[in-house]
């Protein structure tokens, strides 16, 4: 894989992802685990955010302390499954802005179809984290990134739980400058574009529409 693909191997992330993969995991458990894994992954996804210094007063004395540099972060879940990662990220970045991109995969062509986009007018110069539990064919992630790049953000990061090699190659062929963070790189896609071994349809398992 490319140097711009980052596999998060933390043991707690891996343990919780295994629980998510299990067929018998309930909707309640799956939803909670998605939130927890997203929260844990956030530390690695944001490791290289730029810092600046701010003069503050502690109870003891004044000091120059590090703070995040620039405008507030924007979290961008790809609807609908990406919403399952949003709460975990907001628990770490409660003041982040949230934009939404609605994209579904045509089950016949496997091509992305955009049906919704809502974001503030202030994406320019901001750090964006695009989120989707699965990076399968890569087509939806590519389409979403195309749309976000048009807003001239300072940076974009793509975060997923499980990626397929085909999806990583597709995404990085179109956007080699965008880092991808995943908790697992699975074996391959099946003939229907689902990841193997994967964890099933993440949206269905998060929202109980199986």
N, C-alpha and C positions, 0 to 999 in steps of 0.2 A: 504493500500500500504506500501511497504518497506520504511525504513528510508532513503534509497538511491534514492527515487523518490521525486522530488521537483516540486511542482506545483506553478507556478508564477502567483500570483493573483493580480498583480498591475492593478489598474482600467484602465489605458490607454491601457495596453496590452489587457485586456478583451474587452474593447470597440472596438479596432481595429480588434480583432479576430472575433467579432460579424459581423462587416462589411465584413470581408472575407467570412464568412459562407453564407451570403445572396446569393441566386441564381442569382439575377439580377446584382451583382457586375461585372463590366466590366473587361476585361483582364488587361487593363492599371491600373485600380484601385487595382485589386487583386495583381498585381506585385509590385506596390508601397507599399501596405499594408504589404506584406510579408517582404519586405526590412525593413520597419519601425518596425515591431514586432521583427524581428531578432535583430535589433539594440538595442531595449529596453530590450530584454531578455538577451543580452550579459552582462549586469551589474550583473545579478544574477548568470549566468552561470560561470562567472570568479571571483566571490566574494572571493573565497579562494585560488586564485593563490598566490604563495609565493613571498615575497618581500625581497629585500636586501637594503643596504644603499649605496649611492654614494655621494662623496663630490662634491658640485657644488658651483658656485659663483653667487649670486643674484646681482642685481644692488646696494644692500646695504652692503652685507657681504657674507662670505662663510658659508656653512651649510652642514650638512649630511642629505640628502633627500632620501625618499623611491623610489625605481624603481623595476620593475619586475625582478625576479631572474631567471637566466638561459638563454637558447637559445630562439630564437624567436618562437612564437606560430605557430602551423600548423592548418589550417582550412581544414576540409575534408568533402565536400558535397558528398552525395550519388547521382549519376547521375540518372535521370536528374533533378528531383524535388528539390533536395538539393541546386541546383544552385540558386534557388529563394531566399535563405536565405544568400547567400554568400556576396552580395554587402553590406547588412546591417552590417554584421560582419566586413567586410573590412573597413567600414567607421569609426569603433572604433579602429581596429587594422590594419592600412594601411600597415604596414611592415610585416605582417604575411605571412608565406609561405602557399601555397595552394596545396593540394594533391587531386586527384580525384579517386573515386571508382565507377565503372559502374556496377550496379546490377539491374536486373529487376525481377519481380515476375511472375513466370509461372502461367498464369490464370487458368490452369487446376489443377495443383498440389498445387499452392500457395507457392511453394518452391523457394528460391532465386537462380538466375543464374548470376554468375559474367562474365562480358564481357570486362571489362577494368579496369586497375589499373595503375596509374601514380603518383609517388611521388619522392621526392628527396631522396638521400641516407643518409640523415641526420635526420631521424625521431627519432633515438635513443636519449633518454634523453630529448625529447621535450614534451611540453604540447599540446595535440591534442583535437580539438573539432570536433566531428563527427556530421553531420547535415542532417536531413531529415524532411520535414514538417509533415509527418505522421508516427506514430509508431502503425501499424495495427496488423498484425500477429506477428511482431517482428523478422521474419526470416531474412530479409535483413539486419537489424541492427546487428543481431547476427553474420551473415557472414562477414559483414564489420569490426566488432570489432575483430573477430577472425584473420582477415588478418592484422589489425593494431597492435595487440598485438605481432605478430611475429616480428615487427620492434623494439621492446623494448623501447617504449616511456616512459617518466617519468609519464605521466598521460593521461587518456582519459576521456572525458565528452561527453555524448550524449544529443543533443538538438533537440527538435521537437516542433511543434505547437500544434498538437492534438494527444493524445494517447488513445488507447483502453486498458481496463484492461487485455485482453488476451495478447496483445503485451508486456505490462509491465511485466507480469508474465513470459512470455517466455524469454524476455531479461534478467531479473534478475535471472532466473533459470540458465542461461548459464554464465552470467557475473555479479554476485552479487556485485563485487567490483567497478563497473562502475556507477557513478551517472547519473541519467536521469532527464532532465529538460524539462518541458512541460508547455504550457499555458493553456491546458485543458485536463481533463481526462473524456472522453465521455462514453456513456452507454455500448456499445458492438459492435462486428462485425456482419455484416450480412452474409448470406450463401456464398457470393462471396468474403469475406474478406475485405469489405469496412467498415469504421467506421461509426457508427450511434450515434448522428445525423451528425457528421463529417462536411466536407465542400466540398465533392466531390473528384474528382481526382486532387490533387494539381498540378501535372505536367501539365495536360491538361489546367488547369485554369491559370497557370503562363505563358505558352507558346502559348496559344490560339489554342490548337489542339483538342478542344471539338467537 
